[in-house]
Amino acid sequence: MDQNAKKRNVAQAAVNYIEQDTIIGVGTGSTVNYFIEALEPIKHQLAGAVSSSDASTKKLEALGIEVLDLNHVDSVSVYVDGADEVTEHKHMIKGGGAALTREKIVAAVAKKFVCIVDDSKRVPVLGRFPLPVEVIPMARSYVARELVKLGGDPEYRQGVVTDNGNVILDVHNLTISDPVALEKAINNITGVVTNGIFAMRGADTVLVATDDGVDSY
Ligand SMILES: O=C[C@H](O)[C@H](O)[C@H](O)COP(=O)(O)O
């Protein structure tokens, strides 16, 4: 089965986690785009959505789903999002699409985080995928030097500006054996907005599409 078919299957499976008449959180990326399409038949059962990116907002609004300002929302029942890597401990690397900060904010608010991936995203240890770090532009070189001290090789993602007006450093060659500790350490560097390790708030449920169907854990 090709990767897009797997993404479509896992996105469809995530619809089962939506509770009627609640506000849902919607992530960003190619897997989530299939999830947004899968919302079409049930869109009238939603109380609205909170979005993690301008790109997802456009797609939701095109379907006629109301996108709410997170500041006007008390509770988000479930957040559905993809990942660039995920472990058996439900820790993830995210931010391949530069949406990590808003994703982390919506995930923090949500009661439940459902991560949707195809089986190419499963890893024993995080770090093969370069770790995205969102940085205030004037701090870019300073943060890069600090990331080198932590053992990584940061690379400026040329031409990319986040929805928050910041830049991304992709950190290569990290073996992330203690994701919670590294998530905190990188967030402590002055000038970092956030980094793409989702371990302090990992997923609650991971859905993985394989050739044989969709597994969950
Ligand atoms: O910034 C982007 C997000 O973290 C995505 O969830 C992640 O990159 C996975 O995207 P995709 O489903 O396109 O592989």
The ligand as an SDF file (V2000), in Angstrom:
LIG
                    3D

 14 13  0  0  0  0  0  0  0  0999 V2000
    4.9440   21.2180   11.3740 O   0  0  0  0  0  0  0  0  0  0  0  0
    4.3950   20.2130   10.9500 C   0  0  0  0  0  0  0  0  0  0  0  0
    3.8220   19.1620   11.7770 C   0  0  0  0  0  0  0  0  0  0  0  0
    4.5010   18.9300   12.9740 O   0  0  0  0  0  0  0  0  0  0  0  0
    3.4220   17.8670   11.1050 C   0  0  0  0  0  0  0  0  0  0  0  0
    2.5170   17.2570   11.9650 O   0  0  0  0  0  0  0  0  0  0  0  0
    4.5340   16.8970   10.8450 C   0  0  0  0  0  0  0  0  0  0  0  0
    5.5570   17.5310   10.1240 O   0  0  0  0  0  0  0  0  0  0  0  0
    4.0250   15.6730   10.0770 C   0  0  0  0  0  0  0  0  0  0  0  0
    3.5720   16.0550    8.8100 O   0  0  0  0  0  0  0  0  0  0  0  0
    3.1630   15.0060    7.6900 P   0  0  0  0  0  0  0  0  0  0  0  0
    1.8730   14.3980    8.1290 O   0  0  0  0  0  0  0  0  0  0  0  0
    3.0490   15.8340    6.4410 O   0  0  0  0  0  0  0  0  0  0  0  0
    4.2740   13.9970    7.5910 O   0  0  0  0  0  0  0  0  0  0  0  0
  1  2  2  0
  2  3  1  0
  3  4  1  0
  3  5  1  0
  5  6  1  0
  5  7  1  0
  7  8  1  0
  7  9  1  0
  9 10  1  0
 10 11  1  0
 11 12  2  0
 11 13  1  0
 11 14  1  0
M  END
$$$$
